[in-house]
Amino acid sequence: MSDTIRYQYEANFAALDDIQTVTNEAQALADSVNKVFDALSGVYEGQAAAMLQEQRIQISQAMDAVLIEITQTRSGGNQSQDDARALDAHLAGGF
């Protein structure tokens, strides 16, 4: 058993970068979904067009909520990394 905590900054930052890559891909998917709705909006009329618009809003809001949550989580992860690194530097200065 060891009394040492090993914080793997590089691996953690790599994981956060992976999260950003997936977030960018999800945003691109959201943009593609909006393009599909744009194309469909010219096809439907009346009540069908209104229902399509309702679905577009619901899907868009759900996707936006997920993207916001992921972005906030990644931002918190970055802040935790920065805080841990600053604490390490502070504690290392005492030796």
C-alpha positions in Angstrom: 0.0 0.0 0.0 1.3 3.4 -0.9 0.6 6.8 0.7 1.2 8.6 -2.6 -1.5 9.9 -4.9 -0.6 10.0 -8.5 -2.6 12.5 -10.5 -2.2 11.8 -14.2 -2.7 15.2 -15.7 -1.9 14.2 -19.3 -4.3 11.3 -19.3 -7.0 13.5 -17.7 -6.5 16.3 -20.2 -6.5 13.7 -23.1 -9.9 12.5 -21.8 -11.2 16.0 -21.7 -10.0 16.6 -25.2 -11.8 13.4 -26.3 -15.0 14.8 -24.7 -14.5 18.0 -26.7 -14.1 16.0 -29.9 -17.4 14.1 -29.2 -19.1 17.4 -28.3 -18.0 18.9 -31.7 -19.4 15.8 -33.4 -22.7 16.1 -31.6 -22.9 19.7 -32.6 -22.3 18.8 -36.2 -25.1 16.2 -35.9 -27.4 18.8 -34.4 -26.7 21.1 -37.4 -27.4 18.2 -39.8 -30.7 17.5 -38.0 -31.7 21.2 -38.4 -30.8 21.0 -42.1 -33.2 18.0 -42.5 -36.0 20.0 -40.8 -35.2 23.0 -43.0 -35.7 20.7 -46.1 -38.9 19.2 -44.7 -40.4 22.6 -43.8 -41.0 23.3 -47.4 -42.8 20.0 -48.0 -45.5 20.2 -45.4 -48.3 22.6 -45.0 -51.0 23.4 -42.4 -51.3 21.2 -39.3 -48.6 18.9 -40.5 -46.1 21.8 -40.8 -47.1 23.0 -37.3 -46.5 19.5 -35.9 -43.2 19.2 -37.7 -42.2 22.5 -36.2 -43.2 21.3 -32.7 -41.0 18.2 -33.1 -38.1 20.3 -34.4 -38.3 22.6 -31.3 -38.5 19.6 -28.9 -35.5 17.8 -30.6 -33.5 21.0 -30.8 -34.1 21.8 -27.1 -33.2 18.2 -26.1 -30.0 18.3 -28.1 -29.1 21.7 -26.8 -29.6 20.6 -23.2 -27.3 17.7 -23.7 -24.6 19.8 -25.4 -24.8 22.4 -22.6 -24.5 19.7 -19.9 -21.5 18.1 -21.6 -19.8 21.5 -22.1 -20.4 22.4 -18.4 -19.0 19.0 -17.3 -15.9 19.4 -19.5 -15.4 23.0 -18.2 -15.7 21.7 -14.6 -13.2 19.0 -15.4 -10.8 21.5 -16.8 -11.2 23.7 -13.7 -10.6 20.7 -11.4 -7.4 19.9 -13.4 -6.2 23.4 -13.1 -7.0 23.5 -9.3 -5.2 20.2 -8.7 -2.2 21.4 -10.6 -2.1 24.7 -8.7 -2.3 22.9 -5.4 0.4 20.5 -6.4 2.7 23.4 -7.3 1.9 25.2 -4.1 2.6 22.0 -2.0 5.7 21.3 -3.9 7.0 24.7 -3.1 7.2 23.8 0.5 9.9 21.1 -0.1 
